C-alpha cells in the first residue's frame, strides 16, 4: 500500500495543477502530505503546506493514521482517525473510522508527473 500511495494526487481527474504529494519517513512511522495550496491545520483555519500522519496500521488497501495535531474529534470526543483507502492503483479516498463503513471523501486521482 505504501508504494502505491507515494506520489502526487489531485481531486481533479486529469488536472494536477492543485495536487498533494505523499511520501513516508525513513523509519516508516509517518506519512507526509505536501500541498502548495495547504491544509487547514486548526479550528482557527490556519493553513500549513505539510500535514504529517502517524501510521497506526496498514493492510494491502488501507493505511490507518492520525494527523499530527488533529483538531477534529468524534461525537464521543476521541481524536479522528483516518483510513487512506486505495480504490485502485490510480484512485483513493479518505474514510474516517467513525463514519459508516461505505462513507468516503471525494476521490483523489494519481498524477502522472511524479
C-alpha positions in Angstrom: 0.0 0.0 0.0 2.8 2.4 0.8 4.4 2.1 -2.6 1.0 2.8 -4.2 0.4 5.8 -2.0 3.7 7.5 -2.9 3.4 10.3 -5.5 1.2 13.2 -6.4 -2.6 13.1 -6.3 -5.3 15.5 -7.3 -9.1 15.8 -6.6 -9.5 16.8 -10.3 -9.0 13.7 -12.5 -6.6 14.6 -15.3 -5.8 18.1 -13.9 -2.9 18.2 -11.5 -2.5 21.9 -11.1 -3.7 21.6 -7.5 -2.1 18.5 -6.1 -1.0 16.8 -3.0 2.3 14.8 -2.8 2.6 11.9 -0.4 5.8 10.4 1.0 6.9 8.4 4.1 9.5 9.0 6.7 12.7 6.8 6.6 11.6 4.9 9.7 8.1 4.3 8.2 6.3 5.8 11.2 4.9 8.8 9.4 3.3 9.6 6.1 3.6 13.2 4.8 1.2 15.1 2.5 2.5 18.3 0.9 0.3 20.8 -0.9 1.2 24.3 -2.2 -2.4 25.2 -1.5 -2.1 24.0 2.0 -4.3 22.2 4.5 -6.4 23.7 7.3 -4.4 22.9 10.4 -6.7 24.0 13.3 -10.1 25.3 14.3 -9.0 28.9 13.6 -8.5 27.9 9.9 -4.7 28.4 9.8 -3.1 26.9 6.7 0.0 24.7 6.6 1.7 23.2 3.5 2.7 20.0 5.2 0.5 17.5 7.0 2.0 14.7 9.0 0.2 11.4 9.7 1.2 8.9 12.4 0.8 5.4 10.9 -1.4 3.3 13.2 -1.9 0.3 10.9 -1.8 -0.9 7.3 -3.2 -3.6 5.0 -2.8 -4.1 1.3 -5.5 -1.5 0.5 -5.6 0.8 3.6 -3.3 2.9 5.7 -4.8 3.9 9.1 -3.4 7.1 10.5 -3.8 10.0 12.8 -3.0 13.5 11.6 -0.3 15.1 13.9 -2.1 17.9 15.7 -5.6 16.8 14.6 -8.1 19.2 16.0 -11.3 17.3 14.9 -12.9 14.9 17.3 -15.6 12.3 17.0 -19.0 12.7 18.7 -17.6 10.8 21.7 -14.7 13.2 21.9 -11.9 10.9 20.5 -9.4 12.2 18.0 -10.5 11.5 14.4 -8.7 8.5 12.8 -8.3 8.4 9.0 -8.1 5.5 6.6 -6.5 6.2 3.3 -8.4 3.6 1.2 -6.9 2.6 -2.2 -9.8 2.1 -4.6 -7.5 1.1 -7.4 -3.9 1.9 -8.4 -4.9 5.4 -9.5 -7.6 6.4 -7.1 -8.0 6.7 -3.3 -10.3 8.3 -0.8 -10.2 9.1 2.9 -12.5 7.4 5.4 -13.0 8.4 9.0 -13.3 5.5 11.3 -16.3 7.0 13.0 -18.2 7.2 9.6 -20.4 4.4 8.3 -18.4 1.6 6.5 -19.1 2.9 2.9 -18.6 6.6 3.6 -15.6 8.2 2.0 -14.4 11.7 0.9 -14.3 12.6 -2.7 -11.7 10.6 -4.6 -8.1 11.6 -5.2 -6.5 10.7 -8.6 -2.9 9.9 -9.4 -1.0 12.5 -11.2 1.4 11.3 -14.0 4.1 13.9 -13.1 5.7 12.1 -10.2 
